[in-house]
């Protein structure tokens, strides 16, 4: 029984996403993830993609990262779909393609993935791969802000401060910046302080 529990715990550790990992994976972990990824395990495929994109435990290699993210994304891994969308948006490891980036982001944004909602909102501001539409961008920012996404709070603050898609309202901007600050974004704290000192 004890051996079964240890085995289950080891499998959990090995196949849990490495997004929040403080240390680069060991060569043994890399080899194990590669073996599982080649066997079709989407979590291992995602982890390999993440390692190659960051250069953690392996040499940084964007095309290799894109290959593994795509394999995991094709199996429905939302984090992999998001990472692959970013690679298409930025042109890292793949040919830059805003339309493909938006195509990947939309379904996961619809499922409530706040980072995808923010990215899609930004793409609507600039018209990258989607119709330029400030109202649509604000819709996506608000949905992400409801989930406590600090970047969405900050972008809503900027929109209110500058009158982008909404009536200019520096008091509302200060409130959004305060939320960004509360959610851990230093730029939000700085913007809140700036508007507060200006009397808003």
N, C-alpha and C positions, 0 to 999 in steps of 0.2 A: 504494500500500500504506500509506504513512504517513498519507495523508488518511483512509483507511478506519479505521485505528487511532484517529485523533483523533476521528472521528465516533462510533465505538463508545464511546470513553471519555466523550465529552460526553453521549451518551444515558444511560450508566450514572450519571453525576453528576446529570443532570436527573431521572431516574426512580427514584433511590434514595430510600428513606424519609428524611424530614427529622427524625425523632425526636431524633437526637443532634446536629442542626445547632446550631452556636454562634451563627450570625448569622441574622437574619430573611431570608427569600428576597427577591430583587429583584423589581421590578414585571415585568421581563422573564420571570423564572422563574414568577411567578404566572400571567402570560398563557399561557406555554407549558404549565404544568400544567393550566390551565383548558381549553385547546384539547384536550389529550390526554384529560382527564377526560370532556369532552363526547363524545369519540370512543369512550369506553368503557374506557379504561385504568384498571384498578383501583388501581395504585400511585399514579397521579396523583389519582384520586378520594380515596384515603386521605390523600395529602399536602394536598390542599385542605381536607379535613375537619380535619386537624390545625392548619393555618394559621388557619382560622376559629375553632376552639376555643380557640386560644391568643392570637389577635390578632397573629400574626406575618406581616407583609407585607400584611395586610388588616385591616379593622376587625373586632373580635371579634364573632361572630354565631353563637350556639349552634344556632339552628334551621338555619342554612345548613351548619354543621359536621355536624349530624345527618343532613342530606340526603345529603351526600357520603359520610359513613361508611356509611350504609345502602346506597348504590349499590355501594361496594367490598365491604361485608359480604355482599351478595347474590351477589357473584362468588366468595365463599369466602376473602376476605382476612381472616386471623385477627386481625391487629392492628386492623383496622376493626371486626370483630365485638366485640373486647374494648372498644374505645373507645365503641362504640354502647351496649354493655351498661352501662358506667359512666354514660353520659348518662341511660339509663333509671333506673338506681339513684338517681342524684342529682337527676333531674328537670331537667337542663340541656338546653334546646332541644326537649325532648319532655315529654309528660305523665309524671310519675313513675310507674313501673310495675315493681315488684319482680319480679313473675312473668315479665315479658318479659326483664328483666335476667338472671334465673336461666336462662331458656330459652336465651339467647345465650351465657351463660358455660359451661354444662354441656358442650357438645360440644368447646369448645376446651380446657377443663380436662381432659377425657378424653384429648385429644391431647397433654397434657403442658405446656400453656402455664402457667407457674408463677404469673404475675400473676392469671390467671383462677382458678387453684386457691385462691389466697389470698382473693380476693373471694368466691368461693363458700363457702369456710370461714367467713368473717365473716358471710355471710348466714345460714348454719346456726346461728351463735351467737344471732343476733337473731330468727330466724324470718322474715326478709324474703323473701317470694316462694317460700320452701321451708319444709319442716317444721323446727321448732327441734330441733336434735340436736347436742349437744356432741361426741359420739363421731365423727359425720360431719365436723364442722368440723375436728377434730384429724386425721382421715384426710387431708383436703385440705391442711392445713398441712404435714403430714409429707411428702407428695408434693412440695410446692413446696420444702420445706427440702432435700430430696435434690438439688435442682437449684441449691442455693446461694442461695435467695431469702432475703434478710436479714429482710424483714418477717415471713415465715413463721417463721424462727428466733425472732424477738422474740415473736411471738404464742404460740409453743409455750412460751417462757420464762414468759410471763405466766400461761398455763394451769397450768404446773407450780407456779409460785410461789403462785397463788391457789387451787389445787385445783379448777379448772374442767374437768370431764370426765375428770380423772385424779386420782390420789392426790396431795395436796400434797407437794412435794419441792423444797425450796429449792436443794439441791445440783444437782439436774437443771436447775432453772430457771437457775442460774448458768451451767451448761454451754451451754444454749441461748442465753442472752444473750451469752456469749463468742463463739459462732458468728455471731450477728448482728453483733457488733462486728468480727469477722474479715472479714465480708462487707460492711463499710463503713457500718454504721448506728451513728451516734453514740449514740442512745438505748440501743442494746444495750451499748455500752461503759460508759455511765453506770450502767445496771442491774447489769452485771457487777461494777463497782467497788463499788456500794452493798452487794451481797450478800457480796462478798469482804471488805469492811471489817466486815461483821456476823458474820464467821467461818464462812461457808458455803463 
